[in-house]
């Protein structure tokens, strides 16, 4: 709050007291607006997750589910692209079953590597460790397999989560972001 006066004597103690009280009320109003905005965003995320759950329950094929999960991840988290890769334990590879990109050029680059061996690249490591990976900038990642994602598509942030059912790893959800990314606890919870 900034107040100016033309009076040479400036502000009286009463003026300062009134302005301070007004500023305190304005601060409460701004904080309430921020909290309301956060709760609305969280409610929208929950509605989107509910829609995704209904789709998963009613889906007839695995690729339809994978596509829906990739679209939801991209939309909810502001990712540039998301991929769902399914594990093939016999061949020890991940095969992309569904994906969604906001940009057709990114879609072309991200589909250049349709399979990844266990332990290879960003997603292959997740299969072996069974732990999520959050990388602020993939340009710095040694294990990064498709370098065109960072050099041409200019993608930076990466989040990858193992998909586990009945204690078996069934795949990996991989999300790429345009900007360097530090993932908040709330974002990690939403991804999970």
N, C-alpha and C positions, 0 to 999 in steps of 0.2 A: 504494500500500500504506500503510495507516494502522494503527499499533499504539499502544495506550495501556496504561499500567500503574498499579497502585495503590501501587506502591513509592515511597516518598518520595525515595529516592536516584536514582530514574529508571532509565535503562538503562545497563548497563555497556558498555565498549568491545567485549566479546565478544558481547553482545546485539545491538549495532548491526552488527557484522560478520556475524553469522548472519542478521539481518533483511535486510541488503544482499544477501547471497548468495541468499536466498530470493526477494527482489524481482527479481534478475537472472534467475533461473530462470522466475519467473512471466511476466516480460516476453517471454522467448523463447517460452514456451508461447502467449501471446496473439498474438504476431507470426506464429507458425506457423498458428494457427487462422485469422487474417486472410488469410494467403496461400492456405490451403486453400480458404477460402470464395471468394476471387477466382478460383482455378483451377476450382472447381466451376461458378461462374457463367459463366466463359468456355467451359467444356466444354458447358454447356447451350445457350449461344448457337451454338456450332458444330454441335450436334445439330439445332437448329432451322433453321439455314442449310442443312444437309444435307437435311432434310425438304423445305424450300422448293425446293432444286435438283432433287430427284427429282420434285416436283410440276410444276415448270416443264418438265422434259424430257418428262413424260408428258401434259401438258395438251393438250387438243384445240383450245381456243379462247383468244384473247387476253384476253377479259374474265375468264376463270377464273384466268389467270396474274396479272392486275392485282389481282384480289380477294385472291389468296393473298399477294402481295407486300405489300399494304396491311395485311392481318391480321398478317403476320409483323413488319412494321415497328412496328405498334402494340404487339404483345406483347413483342417483344425489347427495345424502347427505352422502354417505359413511356409511350408517347404516348397522348393522349386520342383522337386520330383520325389517320388517314393516308389519303391519296388518291393514286391513280396516274392521271395525265392523259396522254393520247396526243396527240402533235403532228400537226396537219393543216397541212402546209406550203403547200398550195394556198390554203386559207381563212385561213392565218396565225392559227390558234387552237389552244388546248389543250382537249380534251374529256375529262371525267372518265370513265374506263372501269372503275375499281374503287375501292372505299373500305371502310374499316372504322372504326367508332366504338364505344367502350365504352358510351356514353350515347346513347339514342335521340333525346333533345332536341338534342344536338350534331349528330347525323346529319342532322336536319331542317335545321338552320342551315347546315351545311357544304355541303349539296346545293343551296342557293338559287342558287348561281352555277355552273352546269354547264359553261360554256365561258368561257375567258379568252383575250383577244387577246394575241398576241406583244407583249412589252414592257409589258403591263398587269399590275397586281397583283403579288403575291409570286411566283407561279409563272411568269407571263409574262416577267418580267425574267430568270429563270433560263434560259429558252429563248434569249434574245438574248445573254446573257453566256456561256452554256455553263459557268458556274461554280456551285458550291454556295453556298447562302446560309444563314447561321446567325444568327438574330435573337433576342436574349434576351427581348424583349418586343414583340409585334406592335402593342400600343397606341401605341408610339412610332414605328412604321414609316409613313412618308409614303405609300408605294406600296401600302399595304394596301387591298384592294378591298372585301371583305365585312367591314365594321366590326362587324357583329353577332357575329362570332366572338370579338372581345375584349370588347364591351360586354355582350352577353347570355350567351354561352356561357362567358365569362370565361377564354378561352384566352390564354396568354401567349407561351411559347417557340415558335419555328418553326425547322424545318430543311427545306430543299428541295434536292434533288439532281437534276441533269440525268441523263436516261437516254440514254446514247450507245451506238450499235451501228454498227460499221464507219464510224466518224467522223461519223455522222449523228445528230442529236438526234432521238430517237423519242418523248420524253416527259419528264415530271417526276414525281418522288416527293416529295410534300409531307407533312410531319408537324407536328402541333400538340400542344403540351403545356399542362397546366394551370398550371404554375408558370413563373416567369421561369427561363431556362435558359442556363447557360454550358456549351457542349458540350465534353466532354473529348476528348483525342486518341483514346482508345479508342472512345468513342461515334461519333466521326466515321469511324473506320476500319470499325466495324461497319455504319454506314449505307452507306458506299461498297461 
